[in-house]
Amino acid sequence: MIVVTGATGNIGRPLTRALAEAGEQVTAVSRHAAEVPDGVRHVVADLADPASLESALAGAKALFLLLSGDLHAAGANPADVIAQAAAGGVRRVVLLSSLGVVTRPFGTTRIAMRELEDGLRESGLDWAILRPGGFASNALWWAESVRAQRVVAAPFGDVGVPIIDPADIAEVAAACLLDDRHTGGVYELTGPEVITPREQAEAIAAALGSPVRFHELTRAEAKAGMEQMMPGELADDTLDILGSPTPAEQRVSPDVQAVLGRTPRTFSTWAARNAAAFR
């Protein structure tokens, strides 16, 4: 059995489906009750409380670990999740990390994630680490304004990074969970091309078959909006990356191709598949 945490999100949902379609027994873990594919077991648990995972991990051979906010919850110690998995008989963990642990290693978030990576390496388990950059699905932040006004409002309109389709992350995760050849692999995951927010707006317009206007926000305007969803420190950190990406953050990685044997999906492909969210 394979346990998938964050199973109702942009990565966990397609990963759960792919593993089930591959004939694996899957336990989907999320904080709240949710629909899962036929034949998939669902367990409600909070990774900030590793003890709540006990029933999910029983009999599992592998774990996909996506921590999200659980990494920073009050009193959380994500290393306890790995220790509990090992104690329960899990032999393989695939960890969703971040490209930022190598491109911007000194931020609080990345220090904590790098410590978790190091702990996984030292755990005695088989492991693989996935380090994606920006997600194509972050464009869903614009869905409401596109639906209401046909406007994408974002800062740094002509600064791009090679964002990745979460479905590609899910496919790489499935490969790492199922194939021993990826044991000990550290994969940097990006899309196939650098794309700017203005170009993303054009791709959304093409998917909708109707014009979408791009409106460039100032950094202060963008931060004010982001602070409604995240702490100010994290908003500043994100804006630093979006406004001044390093060469490493703009590099197109070959790792999706190496694992999957095909090029990553483009943002235009993601936009076409998710056009209903913007209608």
PLY file of the C-alpha trace (Angstrom):
ply
format ascii 1.0
element vertex 279
property float x
property float y
property float z
element edge 278
property int vertex1
property int vertex2
end_header
0.00 0.00 0.00
1.11 3.55 -0.74
0.08 6.50 1.44
-0.41 9.88 -0.25
-0.54 12.95 1.99
-2.07 16.16 0.66
-4.21 13.83 -1.42
-6.90 16.35 -2.33
-4.53 19.02 -3.68
-3.09 19.88 -7.09
-0.40 17.20 -6.81
-1.98 14.65 -4.49
-5.17 14.24 -6.47
-3.55 13.24 -9.79
-0.93 11.20 -7.93
-3.61 9.22 -6.09
-5.41 8.59 -9.36
-2.24 7.53 -11.18
-1.27 5.05 -8.46
-4.77 3.58 -8.33
-4.81 3.21 -12.12
-1.45 1.42 -11.85
-3.14 -1.19 -9.68
-1.66 -0.07 -6.37
-3.53 -0.05 -3.09
-3.65 3.61 -2.03
-4.53 5.43 1.17
-5.35 9.09 0.57
-4.71 11.39 3.54
-6.17 14.87 3.96
-7.28 17.12 6.79
-10.94 16.93 5.84
-13.34 14.39 4.37
-13.08 14.25 0.58
-14.06 12.22 -2.44
-11.36 9.86 -3.71
-11.21 7.47 -6.68
-13.02 4.17 -6.42
-11.00 1.61 -4.48
-8.91 4.23 -2.68
-9.06 4.32 1.11
-9.39 7.77 2.68
-8.11 8.77 6.12
-8.56 12.16 7.78
-5.35 13.16 9.56
-3.26 16.23 10.37
0.45 15.96 9.69
1.11 18.46 12.46
-0.05 15.62 14.74
1.92 12.56 13.56
-0.02 10.27 15.90
-3.11 10.89 13.76
-1.32 9.11 10.90
-1.05 5.80 12.71
-4.05 4.17 11.05
-3.10 5.54 7.62
0.44 4.13 7.80
-0.54 0.69 9.02
0.64 -1.83 6.45
2.07 0.81 4.10
5.21 0.21 2.05
5.70 3.76 0.75
4.75 7.34 1.61
4.44 10.50 -0.44
5.10 13.33 1.99
3.68 16.76 1.20
3.81 19.02 4.24
2.64 22.45 3.08
1.67 24.48 6.17
2.26 21.47 8.42
5.97 22.20 8.25
5.43 25.42 10.19
2.45 24.64 12.43
2.90 25.51 16.08
4.79 22.71 17.80
5.13 20.70 14.60
8.14 18.46 14.09
7.85 16.98 10.58
10.74 14.62 11.27
8.34 12.79 13.58
6.25 11.86 10.52
9.26 10.16 8.92
10.12 8.42 12.20
6.56 7.19 12.58
6.51 5.95 9.00
9.71 3.99 9.57
8.40 2.56 12.84
5.22 1.46 11.04
7.12 -0.49 8.39
7.24 2.04 5.56
10.40 1.48 3.51
10.25 4.32 0.97
9.47 8.03 1.29
9.18 10.49 -1.57
9.41 14.02 -0.18
8.04 17.10 -1.89
10.63 19.76 -1.14
11.33 23.03 -2.96
13.83 24.37 -5.46
14.40 27.17 -2.96
16.47 24.93 -0.69
19.31 25.33 -3.20
18.51 28.69 -4.85
17.72 30.61 -1.64
18.93 28.35 1.17
18.92 30.83 4.06
15.21 31.65 4.36
13.42 30.23 7.39
11.18 28.05 5.25
14.07 26.58 3.25
16.23 25.95 6.30
13.44 23.87 7.82
12.89 21.97 4.57
16.59 21.31 4.09
16.79 19.93 7.64
13.92 17.62 6.77
15.70 16.50 3.58
18.81 15.73 5.61
16.79 13.82 8.17
15.21 11.71 5.43
18.63 10.89 3.99
19.77 9.71 7.41
16.60 7.76 8.21
17.73 4.43 6.77
14.71 4.42 4.43
14.75 4.40 0.65
14.01 7.93 -0.48
13.67 10.39 -3.33
13.39 14.17 -3.12
11.41 16.37 -5.51
12.31 20.06 -5.74
9.79 21.88 -7.94
9.94 25.57 -8.73
6.81 27.68 -9.28
3.51 25.92 -10.02
1.32 26.61 -13.05
-1.67 26.23 -10.73
-0.70 29.46 -8.94
-2.46 31.13 -11.87
-5.72 30.09 -10.23
-5.18 33.14 -7.99
-6.34 35.11 -11.03
-9.46 33.05 -11.73
-11.91 35.39 -10.01
-10.65 38.53 -11.76
-10.57 36.77 -15.12
-14.14 35.52 -14.68
-15.43 38.91 -13.55
-13.36 41.37 -15.56
-11.20 39.38 -18.01
-8.14 40.81 -16.22
-4.96 39.25 -14.89
-3.39 41.54 -12.29
0.16 40.67 -11.24
3.52 42.29 -10.54
6.67 41.95 -12.65
4.75 41.33 -15.87
7.80 40.69 -18.02
9.89 38.63 -15.60
9.56 34.89 -16.10
10.43 31.54 -14.56
9.87 27.98 -15.91
6.75 27.09 -13.92
5.66 23.45 -13.82
2.31 21.73 -14.24
1.45 19.96 -10.95
0.34 16.97 -13.01
3.98 16.52 -14.06
5.09 16.62 -10.42
2.51 13.93 -9.68
3.79 11.71 -12.51
7.38 12.07 -11.33
6.27 11.26 -7.77
4.48 8.14 -8.99
7.61 7.00 -10.82
9.72 7.54 -7.69
7.25 5.60 -5.55
7.05 2.66 -7.94
10.51 2.33 -9.47
13.62 1.40 -7.47
15.79 3.15 -10.06
14.85 6.50 -8.53
15.99 5.62 -5.00
18.36 8.34 -3.81
17.31 10.69 -6.61
17.04 14.44 -6.10
15.01 15.96 -8.93
14.63 19.63 -9.76
11.31 19.98 -11.54
10.44 22.83 -13.92
8.36 23.42 -16.97
9.83 23.41 -20.49
10.22 27.17 -20.89
10.50 30.46 -19.05
7.13 32.20 -19.12
6.17 35.64 -17.79
2.89 36.64 -16.13
1.96 38.63 -19.24
2.50 35.52 -21.39
0.46 33.46 -18.94
-2.42 35.91 -19.39
-2.13 35.44 -23.16
-2.23 31.66 -22.74
-5.35 31.90 -20.57
-6.97 34.12 -23.20
-6.16 31.56 -25.88
-7.66 28.79 -23.75
-10.85 30.83 -23.27
-11.06 32.04 -26.84
-11.56 35.62 -25.61
-9.28 38.55 -24.74
-7.75 38.83 -21.27
-6.12 42.11 -20.31
-2.92 42.19 -18.26
-2.66 44.80 -15.50
0.73 45.20 -13.83
0.64 45.68 -10.07
3.28 47.48 -8.07
5.15 45.37 -5.55
3.26 47.11 -2.72
-0.10 46.38 -4.33
0.84 42.75 -4.87
2.04 42.37 -1.28
-1.19 43.83 0.09
-3.19 41.23 -1.82
-0.90 38.35 -0.88
-1.03 39.24 2.81
-4.68 38.21 2.78
-3.49 34.64 2.17
-0.04 34.42 3.80
2.22 36.14 6.36
3.95 39.31 5.19
7.39 37.70 5.46
6.38 34.91 3.11
4.78 37.42 0.72
8.04 39.38 0.56
9.99 36.19 0.02
7.72 35.16 -2.85
7.90 38.61 -4.43
11.70 38.55 -4.24
11.69 35.36 -6.32
9.08 36.63 -8.80
10.75 39.99 -9.26
14.41 39.00 -9.23
14.79 35.30 -10.01
18.32 33.96 -9.90
19.83 32.22 -12.93
19.21 28.89 -11.14
15.53 29.81 -10.74
15.25 30.56 -14.47
17.05 27.40 -15.57
14.96 24.80 -17.38
15.74 21.50 -15.68
16.11 18.25 -17.67
14.81 16.13 -14.77
11.17 15.69 -15.86
12.43 14.46 -19.22
14.91 12.15 -17.49
12.28 10.54 -15.28
9.26 10.47 -17.59
10.91 10.19 -21.00
9.02 13.21 -22.34
9.18 16.98 -22.11
7.21 18.72 -19.38
3.76 20.07 -20.22
3.59 23.74 -21.22
1.62 26.39 -19.36
-0.66 26.63 -22.39
-1.53 22.95 -21.93
-2.28 23.54 -18.27
-4.46 26.58 -19.12
-6.44 24.62 -21.71
-7.06 21.80 -19.25
-8.19 24.25 -16.55
-10.05 26.75 -18.71
-13.34 26.10 -16.88
-11.90 27.74 -13.75
-11.56 31.02 -15.64
-14.89 31.07 -17.51
0 1
1 2
2 3
3 4
4 5
5 6
6 7
7 8
8 9
9 10
10 11
11 12
12 13
13 14
14 15
15 16
16 17
17 18
18 19
19 20
20 21
21 22
22 23
23 24
24 25
25 26
26 27
27 28
28 29
29 30
30 31
31 32
32 33
33 34
34 35
35 36
36 37
37 38
38 39
39 40
40 41
41 42
42 43
43 44
44 45
45 46
46 47
47 48
48 49
49 50
50 51
51 52
52 53
53 54
54 55
55 56
56 57
57 58
58 59
59 60
60 61
61 62
62 63
63 64
64 65
65 66
66 67
67 68
68 69
69 70
70 71
71 72
72 73
73 74
74 75
75 76
76 77
77 78
78 79
79 80
80 81
81 82
82 83
83 84
84 85
85 86
86 87
87 88
88 89
89 90
90 91
91 92
92 93
93 94
94 95
95 96
96 97
97 98
98 99
99 100
100 101
101 102
102 103
103 104
104 105
105 106
106 107
107 108
108 109
109 110
110 111
111 112
112 113
113 114
114 115
115 116
116 117
117 118
118 119
119 120
120 121
121 122
122 123
123 124
124 125
125 126
126 127
127 128
128 129
129 130
130 131
131 132
132 133
133 134
134 135
135 136
136 137
137 138
138 139
139 140
140 141
141 142
142 143
143 144
144 145
145 146
146 147
147 148
148 149
149 150
150 151
151 152
152 153
153 154
154 155
155 156
156 157
157 158
158 159
159 160
160 161
161 162
162 163
163 164
164 165
165 166
166 167
167 168
168 169
169 170
170 171
171 172
172 173
173 174
174 175
175 176
176 177
177 178
178 179
179 180
180 181
181 182
182 183
183 184
184 185
185 186
186 187
187 188
188 189
189 190
190 191
191 192
192 193
193 194
194 195
195 196
196 197
197 198
198 199
199 200
200 201
201 202
202 203
203 204
204 205
205 206
206 207
207 208
208 209
209 210
210 211
211 212
212 213
213 214
214 215
215 216
216 217
217 218
218 219
219 220
220 221
221 222
222 223
223 224
224 225
225 226
226 227
227 228
228 229
229 230
230 231
231 232
232 233
233 234
234 235
235 236
236 237
237 238
238 239
239 240
240 241
241 242
242 243
243 244
244 245
245 246
246 247
247 248
248 249
249 250
250 251
251 252
252 253
253 254
254 255
255 256
256 257
257 258
258 259
259 260
260 261
261 262
262 263
263 264
264 265
265 266
266 267
267 268
268 269
269 270
270 271
271 272
272 273
273 274
274 275
275 276
276 277
277 278
